[in-house]
């Protein structure tokens, strides 16, 4: 894959909704696959090389990560 999406818009919308409901609490917020905070990018640079089978496999992997069946290494814990 050529790129990933960091869905800042999702985080901003969440903060606005929480503030409007009087539920906002400051602090660190983590956004991942489960709450649509990140995703892989499909754009004009890669859409023609990502076959339907590849996309299906990627979606299956995403589901496994969300379900906790696959663990993504934590960059902050694994860097030297």
N, C-alpha and C positions, 0 to 999 in steps of 0.2 A: 504494500500500500504506500501511497505517496504522501499521505497526510492524515492528520486526525483533527477532529473538531473539539474545541474547548468551548462548551456552550455557556458562555458568560450570560447570555440572555436568559437562560433558565434560572441561573442563580439570582439575577437581578429581579426577575419576576417573582421568585419565591420570597425574597426580602420584602418587596412591595406588598405582596399578599399578606405576609405575616405582620407587617407594620399596620396595614389597614384593619386587620383583625385584632390589633393590640397584643399580638403574640410574639413580636420580634424580640430576640435576645442576641446581643452582640457576641462575637467570638468567632472561632474558626469553623467554617462550614466546609464539608467535603462533599464533592459531587463526582459521581462516577457513572458507570453504565446503568446501575439500577434506578437512578433518578434522572437519567438523560443528561447528565453533566458533561459527559464525553462520548464520543462515537468515532467511527472511522469515516473518512471523507470519500464520497463518490462524486467525482467532477469530470469535466471534459478531458482531463489528463489520464484518467484511469477507467472511466466507465465502459470503454470498449474492450478492455482487457480483463475486466472482472466478469467472468461468465456467471450465468444463473447458478450453476453448481457451486462456484466459489462463494457467491453471496449467501447461498443457503448454508454452506459450511461456516462462514463467518457469523451468521445469525445463530447457528447452533452453539458456536464457541461463546458468543456473548451470553447466551442463556446459561451455559455452564458456569461462566464467571459469576453472573448474578446469583445463581443458586449456590455458589460456594464450592462447586465440584472441581473447578480449576482455580488455582491461586496465581495471581499476577505478582511478580516480585515487587517489593516495595523499594523504590529507587533510593529513598532516604536511609533505609536500613542496609542496603547492599553496596552503596558507593564507598570507595576507599577513604 
